[in-house]
Amino acid sequence: MRKVMIVAAVLLGLFLTVNAFGQDASLSGTVADISGGVISNTTVTATNDNTGVVSAAVTNTAGVYSFPRLMFGVYTVKAEQTGFQPKTFTKVTLLAGQQARLNFQLEVTGVVTN
């Protein structure tokens, strides 16, 4: 009987652990210019609108960013790179267990001459 209770406790612990991990969402995508060229080293931030918690990622050489684990909720997601106009998406809703994709297309900042 004792072995059965130990096995049941272990299985319950595993079940609760799997459920806890299922509460996260993930967000990824690419950052490119208007011609489709990828933009590396771009800072992408995801701000949870309810908690104010800010998560940051930087695009790789393929222009890809990734937030593998975010709490589910509503986010403001922004991409910023020198020489480009920042782009912001508001009210991005992430559901528990969702794997969302959000791509950015940045426009070059106007050239200023003196």
C-alpha positions as CSV (number, residue, x, y, z in Angstrom):
1,M,0.0,0.0,0.0
2,R,2.9,2.3,0.8
3,K,4.4,1.8,-2.6
4,V,1.1,2.6,-4.3
5,M,0.9,5.9,-2.3
6,I,4.5,6.9,-3.2
7,V,3.9,6.1,-6.9
8,A,0.6,8.1,-6.8
9,A,2.4,11.1,-5.1
10,V,5.2,11.0,-7.8
11,L,2.6,10.9,-10.6
12,L,0.6,13.7,-9.1
13,G,3.8,15.8,-8.8
14,L,4.7,15.2,-12.5
15,F,1.1,16.1,-13.5
16,L,1.3,19.4,-11.6
17,T,4.7,20.2,-13.1
18,V,3.5,19.7,-16.6
19,N,0.4,21.8,-16.0
20,A,2.6,24.6,-14.5
21,F,4.7,24.7,-17.6
22,G,1.6,24.8,-19.8
23,Q,0.7,28.2,-18.4
24,D,3.4,30.0,-20.4
25,A,3.1,31.3,-23.9
26,S,5.9,31.9,-26.5
27,L,6.3,34.7,-29.0
28,S,8.7,34.8,-31.9
29,G,9.1,36.4,-35.3
30,T,11.3,38.3,-37.6
31,V,12.3,41.9,-38.1
32,A,12.8,43.1,-41.7
33,D,12.9,46.4,-43.7
34,I,10.2,47.3,-46.2
35,S,12.2,45.5,-49.0
36,G,12.2,42.3,-47.0
37,G,15.8,42.4,-45.9
38,V,16.3,41.1,-42.4
39,I,17.6,43.4,-39.7
40,S,19.9,41.9,-37.1
41,N,20.7,43.3,-33.6
42,T,17.2,44.8,-33.3
43,T,15.9,45.2,-29.8
44,V,12.4,43.7,-29.3
45,T,10.6,44.3,-26.0
46,A,7.4,42.7,-24.8
47,T,5.7,44.6,-22.0
48,N,2.9,42.8,-20.1
49,D,0.1,45.4,-19.9
50,N,-1.2,44.1,-16.6
51,T,2.0,43.7,-14.6
52,G,4.3,46.1,-16.4
53,V,7.0,43.4,-16.6
54,V,9.3,44.0,-19.6
55,S,11.1,41.2,-21.4
56,A,13.7,42.0,-24.0
57,A,15.3,40.0,-26.9
58,V,17.7,40.9,-29.7
59,T,17.3,39.6,-33.3
60,N,20.0,37.3,-34.6
61,T,21.8,37.5,-38.0
62,A,18.6,36.0,-39.6
63,G,16.5,38.8,-38.1
64,V,14.7,36.4,-35.7
65,Y,13.8,37.1,-32.1
66,S,12.3,34.8,-29.6
67,F,10.6,34.9,-26.2
68,P,10.3,31.2,-25.4
69,R,8.4,31.7,-22.1
70,L,6.1,34.6,-21.4
71,M,3.2,34.7,-18.9
72,F,-0.1,34.6,-20.7
73,G,-1.8,38.0,-20.9
74,V,-2.0,41.2,-23.0
75,Y,1.3,42.7,-24.3
76,T,2.7,45.7,-26.0
77,V,5.5,44.5,-28.3
78,K,8.0,47.0,-29.8
79,A,11.0,46.7,-32.2
80,E,13.7,49.4,-32.2
81,Q,16.8,49.7,-34.3
82,T,19.0,52.8,-35.0
83,G,18.3,54.2,-38.4
84,F,14.7,52.8,-38.5
85,Q,11.4,54.1,-37.2
86,P,10.3,52.0,-34.2
87,K,7.3,49.8,-34.7
88,T,4.8,48.9,-31.9
89,F,2.0,46.4,-31.7
90,T,-0.5,46.9,-28.9
91,K,-3.0,44.6,-27.3
92,V,-1.2,41.4,-28.4
93,T,-3.0,38.7,-26.5
94,L,-1.1,35.6,-25.6
95,L,-3.0,32.6,-24.3
96,A,-1.7,29.8,-22.1
97,G,0.3,27.4,-24.1
98,Q,0.1,29.5,-27.3
99,Q,3.0,29.8,-29.7
100,A,2.5,33.1,-31.3
101,R,4.3,34.7,-34.2
102,L,4.6,38.5,-34.8
103,N,6.7,39.9,-37.7
104,F,7.9,43.5,-37.9
105,Q,8.5,45.6,-40.9
106,L,10.6,48.7,-40.1
107,E,10.9,51.8,-42.3
108,V,14.1,53.7,-42.6
109,T,14.2,57.0,-40.7
110,G,14.1,60.1,-42.9
111,V,17.5,61.5,-43.7
112,V,18.2,64.9,-42.1
113,T,20.4,67.4,-44.0
114,N,21.8,70.7,-42.7
